[in-house]
Every structure is written in structure tokens, then in C-alpha cells.
Amino acid sequence: MNIIKKLLKRKTVCLNAGHSFTDPGAVRGSLKENELNMDIVEKAANILRIHGVDTLTVPNDLSLVKTIQWINGRTNQIDIAVACHVNAGGGRGAEAWHYKNSAKSKELAQFLVDAVVAETGMKTRGVKDESTNRYGKLGFVHDTHPLAALIENGFIGNEFDKKILSSAEGRMRIAKGVARGILSYFGLDWKPDLLIKKMPQGKQIEEQNKRIRALEKTALSTKKSHKQELADKNYECQQKIKKLKQKITKFIKEVK
């Protein structure tokens, strides 16, 4: 299986929702981090698969320790592992954590942050070395055998970030960012048109986009038509003014 995969040059990603069913993580009103993460991971996994990237998702009933064991048991199968989280506290924006002094893990983290920020408009908080964490390391990043990074997709308590996290459309934008960052790390193209065609309601979305393009074309044509109409009116006025000036000049000469 691994030989075939290498020959086909296919990549395998493992995504993790950060918190299990029994561990809600950060909570703000009706928003629970574990539920937000699970939705983002599911969406990101679908996007990656559509782009031809084999994607595994860690079962959502596993603790952090068992999650790491689950991933490490598939080390030969997985190229990179990414955990999705949502921050708590008084900050704002997206940030990612990488393995201590690892250039590759840092590169993956940077791609993730840049893409999530591009897709959502969130503020960037950059990337951070796990050794600067208050615990001195992050279990998911430090103890997984495959190359890993952890992304915090906004702050659950910040109004701007919360608005994005609260809607399915906003979480889809985050998922696009996560998937896009992973694709960039692998050097693969981001294909939003392919995404539209293969996602649920893809055909309807494509038809709506066609209608939008047709309407934009009509609007542009009308604008040009109005411009011509205004230009004609302006020319007509200028000709009338010219004739009036000629009459005035003639009148003045006759008076003299």
C-alpha cells in the first residue's frame, strides 16, 4: 500500500478536532469548541479529498493521549497531522503552533495561518514555537511521530471571530483555509472551481454563478449604453452652445 502510494505521489493528512465528545474545550454561550472543531475538521477533510489528498480524521471519542496513540499507530501511513482548535481569552485572530525548532513544522504552521486569514479576514497572530507555551510543549505537536502543527482558528470570545465561528458559512471559510494551507504546504494547487462542482449543491451554486456573470455582463452593457447616451446628449448640447455663441458673435458685429 505504501509503495503504491509513493509511486502515485499521493499525500495523506490526518486531521484532529482537538477536543472529544466529553471535553467541550472553550465555551461561550451556546458555542462549544469541540463542536466547532468537529464541524471544521469534517468540512476540511471533504475539501482535501476533493483535491485528491487522502485524509484521515481521528475518532471524536478519543482523549488527547489516545489521539496521539491513534496517529502514531499509523505513522507509516500519515505524512502530516493537523489539530484544529479555537482559542479562549481576550485575544483576536488565528495563530498556529509548531514543533520546537522544526523548520518544516513551522512552514506548515505558517501556511495554515496565512490561508485561514486569507479565507476569513481574521487577524493574524503568526506562528509560535511550542517551547514558548506555558507548559513548555504541546502534546499533539510534540508527541506525534508524523510532522504536526496545531492551529487556533480565532477566539471564541471575540466578537469578530465569534461571528465567523457561529455560522456554517463562516466555519466553511475556516475549513477552506485549513485545507488550502495544507495544499500549499504540499505544493498542490488550490482549486475552488473544483470544490464548487463536487460539493453538495455544487451544480446549483455553479448555475447561480453563471446567472451572476450574465447579470454583470448585462449591467456592464447597460452602463456602456448609458455612457454613449450621455455622450450623445453632451455633444448635442455642445453643438447648441456653439451655435448660440456664433449668433452672439454675429449680433455683436452687426451692432458695431
MORAKA-V550280 format. One record per residue. PSI is psi in radians with two decimals (999 if undefined). OMEGA is omega in radians with two decimals (none if undefined). Layout:
psi:PSI omega:OMEGA
psi:PSI omega:OMEGA
//
This chain:
psi:-0.83 omega:-3.13
psi:-0.60 omega:3.11
psi:-0.77 omega:3.11
psi:-0.75 omega:3.13
psi:-0.74 omega:3.14
psi:-0.69 omega:3.13
psi:-0.67 omega:3.14
psi:-0.16 omega:-3.12
psi:0.58 omega:3.10
psi:2.57 omega:3.13
psi:2.63 omega:3.07
psi:2.24 omega:3.14
psi:2.54 omega:3.00
psi:2.16 omega:3.13
psi:2.49 omega:-3.14
psi:2.42 omega:-3.09
psi:0.05 omega:2.99
psi:-0.71 omega:-3.13
psi:2.48 omega:-3.08
psi:3.14 omega:3.10
psi:-0.64 omega:-3.06
psi:-0.03 omega:-3.14
psi:1.68 omega:-3.05
psi:-0.37 omega:-3.08
psi:-2.50 omega:3.13
psi:2.43 omega:-3.12
psi:2.38 omega:3.07
psi:1.81 omega:-3.08
psi:-2.18 omega:3.14
psi:-0.12 omega:-3.13
psi:2.24 omega:3.09
psi:2.28 omega:-3.06
psi:-0.76 omega:-3.09
psi:-0.71 omega:3.14
psi:-0.70 omega:3.11
psi:-0.82 omega:-3.13
psi:-0.75 omega:-3.12
psi:-0.70 omega:3.13
psi:-0.76 omega:3.13
psi:-0.77 omega:-3.14
psi:-0.77 omega:3.14
psi:-0.78 omega:3.14
psi:-0.79 omega:-3.13
psi:-0.67 omega:3.12
psi:-0.76 omega:3.12
psi:-0.72 omega:-3.14
psi:-0.77 omega:3.14
psi:-0.71 omega:3.13
psi:-0.68 omega:3.09
psi:-0.57 omega:3.12
psi:0.11 omega:3.07
psi:0.29 omega:3.12
psi:2.12 omega:3.10
psi:2.23 omega:-3.03
psi:2.19 omega:3.05
psi:2.56 omega:3.05
psi:2.33 omega:-3.14
psi:2.36 omega:3.09
psi:2.41 omega:-3.03
psi:0.06 omega:3.12
psi:0.17 omega:-3.10
psi:2.48 omega:3.04
psi:3.05 omega:3.13
psi:-0.80 omega:-3.13
psi:-0.79 omega:-3.13
psi:-0.52 omega:3.06
psi:-0.82 omega:3.13
psi:-0.72 omega:3.11
psi:-0.71 omega:-3.14
psi:-0.77 omega:-3.14
psi:-0.80 omega:-3.10
psi:-0.46 omega:3.08
psi:-0.18 omega:-3.14
psi:0.47 omega:-3.07
psi:-0.74 omega:-3.11
psi:-0.25 omega:-3.08
psi:-0.47 omega:-2.96
psi:2.29 omega:3.08
psi:-0.82 omega:3.11
psi:2.72 omega:3.08
psi:2.37 omega:-3.12
psi:2.26 omega:3.07
psi:2.34 omega:3.11
psi:2.28 omega:3.12
psi:2.99 omega:2.99
psi:2.34 omega:-3.07
psi:2.75 omega:3.01
psi:2.97 omega:3.13
psi:-2.88 omega:-3.01
psi:0.27 omega:-3.11
psi:-2.98 omega:3.12
psi:2.43 omega:3.01
psi:3.12 omega:-3.09
psi:2.51 omega:3.08
psi:2.78 omega:-3.14
psi:2.65 omega:-3.12
psi:2.48 omega:-3.14
psi:2.86 omega:-3.13
psi:2.53 omega:-3.09
psi:2.11 omega:3.06
psi:0.41 omega:-3.14
psi:2.01 omega:3.14
psi:-0.68 omega:-3.12
psi:-0.77 omega:3.11
psi:-0.67 omega:3.11
psi:-0.70 omega:3.12
psi:-0.77 omega:3.10
psi:-0.80 omega:3.13
psi:-0.72 omega:-3.14
psi:-0.75 omega:3.10
psi:-0.70 omega:-3.13
psi:-0.87 omega:-3.13
psi:-0.83 omega:-3.10
psi:-0.74 omega:-3.09
psi:-0.72 omega:3.12
psi:-0.73 omega:3.11
psi:-0.74 omega:3.14
psi:-0.68 omega:-3.09
psi:-0.50 omega:-3.01
psi:-0.41 omega:-3.06
psi:0.13 omega:3.09
psi:2.75 omega:3.04
psi:2.51 omega:3.07
psi:2.33 omega:3.06
psi:0.13 omega:3.06
psi:-2.85 omega:-3.13
psi:2.66 omega:-3.06
psi:2.48 omega:3.07
psi:2.33 omega:-3.10
psi:-0.47 omega:-3.11
psi:-0.30 omega:3.12
psi:-0.07 omega:3.08
psi:2.69 omega:-3.09
psi:-0.41 omega:3.11
psi:-0.11 omega:-3.14
psi:-0.21 omega:3.07
psi:2.88 omega:3.05
psi:2.12 omega:-3.04
psi:-0.85 omega:-3.09
psi:-0.78 omega:-3.10
psi:-0.68 omega:-2.99
psi:-0.69 omega:-2.95
psi:-0.16 omega:3.07
psi:2.45 omega:-3.14
psi:-0.73 omega:3.06
psi:2.77 omega:3.07
psi:2.34 omega:-3.04
psi:2.76 omega:3.02
psi:2.74 omega:3.14
psi:2.26 omega:3.14
psi:2.32 omega:3.06
psi:1.91 omega:-3.05
psi:1.19 omega:3.09
psi:3.06 omega:-3.14
psi:2.23 omega:-3.08
psi:-0.38 omega:-3.11
psi:-0.09 omega:3.14
psi:2.34 omega:-3.03
psi:-0.73 omega:-3.14
psi:-0.88 omega:-3.13
psi:-0.70 omega:-3.11
psi:-0.67 omega:3.13
psi:-0.70 omega:3.12
psi:-0.80 omega:-3.10
psi:-0.47 omega:-3.04
psi:-0.35 omega:-3.07
psi:2.63 omega:3.10
psi:-0.65 omega:3.13
psi:-0.70 omega:3.13
psi:-0.73 omega:3.12
psi:-0.54 omega:3.05
psi:-0.67 omega:3.10
psi:-0.70 omega:3.09
psi:-0.78 omega:-3.14
psi:-0.69 omega:3.08
psi:-0.72 omega:3.13
psi:-0.79 omega:3.13
psi:-0.85 omega:-3.13
psi:-0.75 omega:-3.12
psi:-0.67 omega:3.10
psi:-0.71 omega:3.12
psi:-0.76 omega:3.11
psi:-0.74 omega:3.13
psi:-0.70 omega:3.13
psi:-0.69 omega:3.13
psi:-0.13 omega:-3.10
psi:0.42 omega:-3.14
psi:2.64 omega:-3.10
psi:2.48 omega:3.01
psi:2.13 omega:-3.04
psi:1.42 omega:-3.12
psi:-0.56 omega:3.12
psi:-0.70 omega:3.10
psi:-0.67 omega:3.14
psi:-0.80 omega:-3.14
psi:-0.74 omega:-3.08
psi:-0.61 omega:-3.01
psi:-0.17 omega:3.10
psi:2.79 omega:3.04
psi:2.48 omega:-3.08
psi:0.29 omega:-3.11
psi:-0.76 omega:-3.12
psi:-0.71 omega:3.13
psi:-0.71 omega:3.12
psi:-0.74 omega:3.14
psi:-0.72 omega:3.12
psi:-0.72 omega:3.11
psi:-0.71 omega:3.12
psi:-0.65 omega:3.09
psi:-0.75 omega:3.12
psi:-0.70 omega:3.11
psi:-0.79 omega:3.14
psi:-0.67 omega:3.12
psi:-0.74 omega:3.13
psi:-0.69 omega:3.11
psi:-0.67 omega:3.12
psi:-0.74 omega:3.11
psi:-0.75 omega:-3.14
psi:-0.72 omega:3.13
psi:-0.73 omega:3.13
psi:-0.75 omega:3.11
psi:-0.72 omega:3.13
psi:-0.76 omega:3.12
psi:-0.69 omega:3.13
psi:-0.75 omega:3.13
psi:-0.64 omega:3.10
psi:-0.74 omega:3.14
psi:-0.73 omega:3.14
psi:-0.76 omega:3.12
psi:-0.67 omega:3.12
psi:-0.70 omega:3.12
psi:-0.75 omega:3.13
psi:-0.74 omega:3.13
psi:-0.76 omega:3.12
psi:-0.75 omega:3.14
psi:-0.77 omega:3.13
psi:-0.74 omega:-3.14
psi:-0.66 omega:3.12
psi:-0.71 omega:3.12
psi:-0.72 omega:3.11
psi:-0.72 omega:3.13
psi:-0.78 omega:-3.14
psi:-0.71 omega:3.12
psi:-0.71 omega:3.11
psi:-0.68 omega:3.11
psi:-0.70 omega:3.13
psi:-0.73 omega:3.14
psi:-0.76 omega:3.12
psi:-0.75 omega:3.14
psi:-0.73 omega:3.14
psi:-0.76 omega:-3.13
psi:-0.73 omega:3.13
psi:-0.72 omega:-3.12
psi:-0.64 omega:3.14
psi:-0.73 omega:3.13
psi:999 omega:none
//
